[in-house]
Amino acid sequence: TTEIYTLSLHDALPISKKLFERKASGSDIAAVVTSAKTNSYERNGIYQKMENGTFSPKDLEGVNINQQDFVKAIENVFSMTKKRNPIGFNNI
């Protein structure tokens, strides 16, 4: 399933800057988006509803991923990684 996420330019620029500064690869960005979605579900109580058995697909209609979900996700993803060598850069 393909999901589309939209952020305002005001929100997207700082997130893009953080990813660029950390030399994020495509897989890093995918992990950040997945983590941001998880953060959004937690913030909106989706997982709690699933655990309680009260979840319905309509609960997802108002769910959005905001800037704070992404900021938290970036911190989570990059705190798990150790020293990284960006793709295409070797110690020459």
Backbone as JSON Lines, residues from 0, in Angstrom:
{"i":0,"aa":"T","n":[0.84,-1.18,0.0],"ca":[0.0,0.0,0.0],"c":[0.89,1.24,0.0]}
{"i":1,"aa":"T","n":[0.56,2.18,-0.83],"ca":[1.29,3.44,-0.88],"c":[0.54,4.48,-0.07]}
{"i":2,"aa":"E","n":[1.25,5.14,0.82],"ca":[0.66,6.2,1.61],"c":[1.36,7.5,1.26]}
{"i":3,"aa":"I","n":[0.61,8.56,1.25],"ca":[1.17,9.87,0.92],"c":[1.1,10.74,2.17]}
{"i":4,"aa":"Y","n":[2.22,11.35,2.49],"ca":[2.3,12.24,3.65],"c":[2.6,13.63,3.13]}
{"i":5,"aa":"T","n":[1.87,14.6,3.62],"ca":[2.14,15.97,3.22],"c":[2.42,16.8,4.46]}
{"i":6,"aa":"L","n":[3.4,17.66,4.34],"ca":[3.74,18.61,5.39],"c":[3.8,19.99,4.76]}
{"i":7,"aa":"S","n":[3.53,20.99,5.54],"ca":[3.69,22.35,5.02],"c":[5.17,22.6,4.78]}
{"i":8,"aa":"L","n":[5.46,23.54,3.93],"ca":[6.85,23.9,3.66],"c":[7.53,24.35,4.96]}
{"i":9,"aa":"H","n":[6.77,25.03,5.8],"ca":[7.29,25.49,7.09],"c":[7.76,24.32,7.95]}
{"i":10,"aa":"D","n":[7.04,23.2,7.91],"ca":[7.41,22.01,8.68],"c":[8.46,21.17,7.97]}
{"i":11,"aa":"A","n":[8.37,21.09,6.67],"ca":[9.25,20.2,5.91],"c":[10.7,20.68,5.86]}
{"i":12,"aa":"L","n":[10.93,21.97,5.79],"ca":[12.3,22.47,5.66],"c":[13.2,22.09,6.84]}
{"i":13,"aa":"P","n":[12.78,22.28,8.09],"ca":[13.65,21.88,9.19],"c":[13.9,20.37,9.23]}
{"i":14,"aa":"I","n":[12.89,19.59,8.86],"ca":[13.05,18.13,8.83],"c":[14.05,17.75,7.75]}
{"i":15,"aa":"S","n":[13.91,18.34,6.57],"ca":[14.85,18.06,5.48],"c":[16.26,18.45,5.86]}
{"i":16,"aa":"K","n":[16.4,19.59,6.53],"ca":[17.72,20.05,6.96],"c":[18.35,19.06,7.93]}
{"i":17,"aa":"K","n":[17.56,18.55,8.89],"ca":[18.09,17.58,9.85],"c":[18.54,16.3,9.14]}
{"i":18,"aa":"L","n":[17.76,15.84,8.18],"ca":[18.12,14.63,7.44],"c":[19.38,14.86,6.61]}
{"i":19,"aa":"F","n":[19.48,16.03,5.99],"ca":[20.66,16.36,5.19],"c":[21.91,16.44,6.07]}
{"i":20,"aa":"E","n":[21.79,17.09,7.23],"ca":[22.93,17.23,8.14],"c":[23.43,15.87,8.62]}
{"i":21,"aa":"R","n":[22.53,14.93,8.74],"ca":[22.91,13.59,9.2],"c":[23.25,12.66,8.06]}
{"i":22,"aa":"K","n":[23.28,13.21,6.85],"ca":[23.61,12.44,5.65],"c":[22.73,11.19,5.55]}
{"i":23,"aa":"A","n":[21.44,11.4,5.7],"ca":[20.48,10.3,5.7],"c":[20.41,9.62,4.34]}
{"i":24,"aa":"S","n":[20.45,8.31,4.37],"ca":[20.28,7.52,3.14],"c":[18.79,7.28,2.92]}
{"i":25,"aa":"G","n":[18.46,6.67,1.8],"ca":[17.08,6.34,1.51],"c":[16.48,5.42,2.56]}
{"i":26,"aa":"S","n":[17.26,4.45,3.02],"ca":[16.74,3.54,4.05],"c":[16.58,4.27,5.39]}
{"i":27,"aa":"D","n":[17.44,5.25,5.66],"ca":[17.27,6.06,6.87],"c":[15.95,6.82,6.81]}
{"i":28,"aa":"I","n":[15.67,7.41,5.66],"ca":[14.44,8.19,5.49],"c":[13.22,7.29,5.63]}
{"i":29,"aa":"A","n":[13.29,6.09,5.05],"ca":[12.18,5.14,5.19],"c":[11.96,4.79,6.66]}
{"i":30,"aa":"A","n":[13.03,4.59,7.4],"ca":[12.91,4.28,8.83],"c":[12.33,5.46,9.6]}
{"i":31,"aa":"V","n":[12.72,6.67,9.23],"ca":[12.19,7.86,9.89],"c":[10.68,7.99,9.63]}
{"i":32,"aa":"V","n":[10.26,7.77,8.4],"ca":[8.83,7.87,8.07],"c":[8.03,6.82,8.84]}
{"i":33,"aa":"T","n":[8.55,5.59,8.89],"ca":[7.87,4.53,9.64],"c":[7.77,4.88,11.12]}
{"i":34,"aa":"S","n":[8.86,5.39,11.67],"ca":[8.88,5.77,13.08],"c":[7.93,6.95,13.34]}
{"i":35,"aa":"A","n":[7.88,7.91,12.42],"ca":[6.97,9.06,12.57],"c":[5.52,8.59,12.55]}
{"i":36,"aa":"K","n":[5.23,7.63,11.7],"ca":[3.87,7.08,11.66],"c":[3.53,6.4,12.98]}
{"i":37,"aa":"T","n":[4.46,5.65,13.52],"ca":[4.26,5.02,14.83],"c":[4.02,6.07,15.9]}
{"i":38,"aa":"N","n":[4.83,7.13,15.89],"ca":[4.66,8.22,16.85],"c":[3.27,8.85,16.74]}
{"i":39,"aa":"S","n":[2.81,9.04,15.52],"ca":[1.49,9.61,15.28],"c":[0.38,8.7,15.81]}
{"i":40,"aa":"Y","n":[0.51,7.41,15.55],"ca":[-0.48,6.45,16.05],"c":[-0.51,6.45,17.58]}
{"i":41,"aa":"E","n":[0.66,6.52,18.19],"ca":[0.71,6.57,19.66],"c":[0.07,7.86,20.18]}
{"i":42,"aa":"R","n":[0.41,8.98,19.56],"ca":[-0.12,10.28,19.97],"c":[-1.64,10.33,19.82]}
{"i":43,"aa":"N","n":[-2.17,9.69,18.8],"ca":[-3.61,9.7,18.55],"c":[-4.37,8.55,19.21]}
{"i":44,"aa":"G","n":[-3.67,7.73,19.99],"ca":[-4.32,6.66,20.74],"c":[-4.76,5.47,19.9]}
{"i":45,"aa":"I","n":[-4.21,5.33,18.7],"ca":[-4.6,4.23,17.81],"c":[-4.21,2.88,18.4]}
{"i":46,"aa":"Y","n":[-2.97,2.77,18.89],"ca":[-2.53,1.49,19.45],"c":[-3.33,1.12,20.7]}
{"i":47,"aa":"Q","n":[-3.68,2.12,21.5],"ca":[-4.49,1.87,22.69],"c":[-5.85,1.31,22.3]}
{"i":48,"aa":"K","n":[-6.46,1.9,21.26],"ca":[-7.75,1.4,20.78],"c":[-7.62,-0.03,20.25]}
{"i":49,"aa":"M","n":[-6.5,-0.32,19.58],"ca":[-6.29,-1.68,19.08],"c":[-6.19,-2.67,20.24]}
{"i":50,"aa":"E","n":[-5.46,-2.28,21.28],"ca":[-5.32,-3.15,22.46],"c":[-6.66,-3.35,23.17]}
{"i":51,"aa":"N","n":[-7.49,-2.31,23.2],"ca":[-8.78,-2.39,23.88],"c":[-9.85,-3.07,23.04]}
{"i":52,"aa":"G","n":[-9.55,-3.28,21.75],"ca":[-10.54,-3.88,20.85],"c":[-11.6,-2.9,20.39]}
{"i":53,"aa":"T","n":[-11.32,-1.59,20.52],"ca":[-12.29,-0.58,20.11],"c":[-11.9,0.12,18.82]}
{"i":54,"aa":"F","n":[-10.85,-0.33,18.17],"ca":[-10.36,0.31,16.94],"c":[-11.29,0.02,15.78]}
{"i":55,"aa":"S","n":[-11.5,1.04,14.95],"ca":[-12.17,0.86,13.67],"c":[-11.39,1.66,12.63]}
{"i":56,"aa":"P","n":[-11.45,1.26,11.37],"ca":[-10.71,1.99,10.33],"c":[-11.05,3.48,10.28]}
{"i":57,"aa":"K","n":[-12.23,3.86,10.71],"ca":[-12.6,5.29,10.72],"c":[-11.72,6.09,11.67]}
{"i":58,"aa":"D","n":[-11.11,5.4,12.66],"ca":[-10.23,6.1,13.6],"c":[-9.02,6.7,12.89]}
{"i":59,"aa":"L","n":[-8.66,6.16,11.75],"ca":[-7.48,6.65,11.02],"c":[-7.76,7.88,10.18]}
{"i":60,"aa":"E","n":[-9.03,8.2,9.98],"ca":[-9.37,9.31,9.08],"c":[-8.82,10.65,9.54]}
{"i":61,"aa":"G","n":[-8.77,10.91,10.81],"ca":[-8.28,12.19,11.3],"c":[-6.82,12.17,11.72]}
{"i":62,"aa":"V","n":[-6.15,11.05,11.52],"ca":[-4.77,10.92,11.97],"c":[-3.84,11.61,10.97]}
{"i":63,"aa":"N","n":[-2.95,12.43,11.48],"ca":[-1.93,13.04,10.63],"c":[-0.58,12.91,11.33]}
{"i":64,"aa":"I","n":[0.46,13.04,10.56],"ca":[1.82,13.02,11.1],"c":[2.29,14.47,11.11]}
{"i":65,"aa":"N","n":[2.66,14.94,12.28],"ca":[3.09,16.34,12.37],"c":[4.61,16.45,12.51]}
{"i":66,"aa":"Q","n":[5.07,17.67,12.58],"ca":[6.51,17.93,12.65],"c":[7.14,17.27,13.87]}
{"i":67,"aa":"Q","n":[6.47,17.32,15.01],"ca":[7.04,16.72,16.22],"c":[7.17,15.21,16.09]}
{"i":68,"aa":"D","n":[6.25,14.58,15.37],"ca":[6.36,13.13,15.13],"c":[7.64,12.84,14.34]}
{"i":69,"aa":"F","n":[7.93,13.68,13.36],"ca":[9.15,13.5,12.56],"c":[10.4,13.8,13.36]}
{"i":70,"aa":"V","n":[10.39,14.87,14.14],"ca":[11.57,15.23,14.94],"c":[11.91,14.1,15.91]}
{"i":71,"aa":"K","n":[10.9,13.58,16.59],"ca":[11.1,12.46,17.51],"c":[11.61,11.23,16.76]}
{"i":72,"aa":"A","n":[11.07,10.99,15.58],"ca":[11.5,9.84,14.76],"c":[12.95,9.97,14.34]}
{"i":73,"aa":"I","n":[13.36,11.16,13.94],"ca":[14.76,11.37,13.53],"c":[15.68,11.08,14.7]}
{"i":74,"aa":"E","n":[15.33,11.58,15.87],"ca":[16.16,11.32,17.05],"c":[16.22,9.83,17.35]}
{"i":75,"aa":"N","n":[15.09,9.14,17.26],"ca":[15.05,7.7,17.54],"c":[15.89,6.92,16.55]}
{"i":76,"aa":"V","n":[15.72,7.19,15.27],"ca":[16.43,6.43,14.23],"c":[17.93,6.65,14.33]}
{"i":77,"aa":"F","n":[18.34,7.9,14.5],"ca":[19.77,8.17,14.5],"c":[20.44,7.9,15.84]}
{"i":78,"aa":"S","n":[19.67,7.73,16.89],"ca":[20.27,7.35,18.17],"c":[20.62,5.86,18.17]}
{"i":79,"aa":"M","n":[19.97,5.1,17.29],"ca":[20.22,3.66,17.22],"c":[21.42,3.32,16.34]}
{"i":80,"aa":"T","n":[21.86,4.26,15.53],"ca":[22.95,3.97,14.61],"c":[24.28,4.36,15.23]}
{"i":81,"aa":"K","n":[25.29,3.62,14.88],"ca":[26.64,3.93,15.35],"c":[27.33,4.76,14.28]}
{"i":82,"aa":"K","n":[28.62,4.82,14.3],"ca":[29.37,5.57,13.31],"c":[28.98,5.11,11.92]}
{"i":83,"aa":"R","n":[28.67,6.07,11.07],"ca":[28.18,5.74,9.74],"c":[29.12,6.27,8.68]}
{"i":84,"aa":"N","n":[29.26,5.54,7.63],"ca":[29.96,6.0,6.45],"c":[28.93,6.22,5.36]}
{"i":85,"aa":"P","n":[28.77,7.48,4.91],"ca":[27.78,7.74,3.87],"c":[28.09,6.91,2.61]}
{"i":86,"aa":"I","n":[27.04,6.55,1.93],"ca":[27.19,5.77,0.7],"c":[28.01,6.56,-0.29]}
{"i":87,"aa":"G","n":[28.99,5.91,-0.92],"ca":[29.81,6.55,-1.93],"c":[31.04,7.24,-1.39]}
{"i":88,"aa":"F","n":[31.23,7.25,-0.09],"ca":[32.38,7.89,0.51],"c":[33.21,6.83,1.21]}
{"i":89,"aa":"N","n":[34.4,6.62,0.73],"ca":[35.31,5.67,1.35],"c":[36.47,6.43,1.96]}
{"i":90,"aa":"N","n":[37.07,5.85,2.95],"ca":[38.25,6.47,3.54],"c":[39.42,6.26,2.61]}
{"i":91,"aa":"I","n":[39.65,7.24,1.78],"ca":[40.74,7.16,0.79],"c":[41.94,7.92,1.28]}
